Amino acid sequence: MDWDKLVQLLVAGATAGSVYALVALGFTMVYGILKLLNLAHGDVLMVGAFIGWGVLGWLGGAQDPSVAVWLLVVLMLMAAMAGCGFLGVAIERFAYRPLRRAPRIAPLISALGVSFFIQNSVLLLFGADFRSYDSFDLVDVGVGVHWGPLNVWIIRLVVMGSALAMMLGLWLLVTRSKLGKAMRATAVDREAAAMMGIDVDRVIVKTFFIGSALAGAAGVLVGLVFGQINHFMGFNYGLKGFTAAVVGGIGSIPGAMLGGLLIGLAEALSVGYIEDLTRGRLGSAFSDLVVFLILIVFMLVRPQGILGKPEVKKV
Amino acid sequence: MRKGLIAAGLAVLVAVAVVTAAVAKPSAQATPAQVAQCTNVSIGFLGPLTGVAAFLGQEQVSWVRFGVQKYNRANGTRFKVVNGDTQLKAPVARTVARRLVSDSNVMAVVGGSESQAVRVSGNLFENANLASISGSATAVDLTKGHPYRSFYRVVPNDAIQAPQIVNYVRRNLDASNVVVIDSQDDYSLPLATAIQRGLRARGATVARESVSADDTDFSAVVANVGNDVDVVVFATQVASAANTLSNQLREQGKDAIVFGTDGAYSPTQYKPRLGYVSSFANDIRFLPSARSIVREYNRYSNNKAFGTFGPPSYMAGWVAMTAITAACADGNATRAEVTRLVRRTNIPSILGGRVRFDGKGDPLPAKFYIFRVSGEKYTLVG
């Protein structure tokens, strides 16, 4: 057993998994309340990555930042979260709210349209070039934990730590706060919640704000840890985040976290071992096959996901 | 009575359909061969203007438009550019190619930018006698056996690139343990395979890995790269991906050097501490003879960054316009006439030398360039 390789694969999987988990949380929150798949969620992540890149450039760039690195990262995260939060609110207001009473296919198609709209707007505004955070210049890749087979760049630790902190914060918000209680009530029965005096529209708006802010943060974290961003990146992260949400149990917040980590680790480990396990028949190119095979297996065997509850309908 | 009426109605409908088809067919067939009024002539552009490789297509079309503006000013012509966005998807490329074929003002096409676009459009253009001149499609099979008779390219093919990379990796870098990574697309798969075979034939130990064209994280693949690997050859069309790969190797404490293929050439995006990259064209920023055109382009594009994709497409456009102008000498031109004249091209190139084609549509002479990269500094080494 090559322990060096295994350890590095686990680190890679946990990093990607943290990002997928943040994206999955946005999917799961919106689905929980509106029963809507917000297919534009990945593109909100992409916008967050561009906002972070803009703040980075505005504050001097990676080679010569005008503020301390930790402050720079915090400002990038805050700007992206605020920008994406408001973007999410705008999407809800203009693309989904008018279709709230329409058949479920209508908002789904609207979501697709929003996705293309955001993607092409960014293409028009920023051009098609890949943009680089140059985070390898911001913090040298040698800075971090180096212990035996373990080599972890400090930015990876920041990414995993921030993702974990945000997930815990969200969990506390949903389980311990008044807003969280209103969100849970709205998710269970929107009409009953309204009759109990909950301002459902406001709860939905806040849910979109929080979910989109998390996606914005995920965008910055992706830019920081992997270095490159482009107008097209949202699709891939959206797809993996959605898979994570389904596998974890769509509608369940701990499920989204668990699903994200599971998908990230499955992806990394399949890159590392698929060739050995299939005796050279399949290569690392087929890692996505493993990820989506997991999705299919869950859909067949446990459609409610790991921590989701089966939907019961009164007949 | 009622049945009779229905039958008569159906007969009339069938007759109308037959007559319409008969009338419509000749005009549809006539389109490609249509004689152009030389006052309203366009060149088509077939490349990815959106999608994951949009940076490539945008750079190319910008250079093509710059070339058209310059040519029009110098020759008093009024060429226009018709955009065809392939989105890097073969089915889309075929649809766009059909549109270009059906536009009777389009007398030549610059592109397809990517080899897969050429594969799906080559026969359409050939049947319409429409010349297509690519500034970046390097797959060997596009000209091997001359499958598309109206296809030309101003860049050399991978049959030249792969052996040059193999030779440099084995002889100059003295690498015996190599990992070759492809990005699962029509560009990189044959190229990576040719490099892998070439290195094995030269006695190197070679492992093969794959990533997706739109991947941004390679840390799992890097974990597969052994500590004793000397060089990682990355066949990619995304320069920043090669940069990330290089940094992630360092992150995991691995000393392997990244050698990017022509798609990785970009001084602003691929800037490892030490790396190598090949290119199908010399970087015109290094050519003293091209200083004025670089200045002009910078003025035209407001200093938009560019790599090695744009200038060859500029030349492809220039080849097209030169041929169309010659064909228009008598006031009218046909696509077949333009295609014949493209074959006989012999014009000076901004990349040095002249643009000429061999019998299969490949450029003469053909050479790839190898650069050593240290940060943003690119040095020609081979």
Interface residues (C-beta under 8 A of the other chain):
Chain A: D4 K5 Q8 L9 V11 A12 G13 T15 A16 N120 L123 G127 A128 D129 F130 S132 F136 V141 G142 G144 H146 N151 W153 V222 V225 F226 G227 Q228 I229 N230 H231 F232 M233 F235 N236 E267 A268 L269 V271 G272 G283 S284 A285 S287 D288
Chain B: L49 T50 G51 V52 A54 F55 G57 Q58 D182 Q184 R208 E209 S210 V211 S212 D214 D215 T216 D217 S219 A220 V221 V222 A223 N224 N227 V238 A239 S240 A241 N243 T244 N247 Q248 R250 E251 Q252 G253 Q269 K304 A305
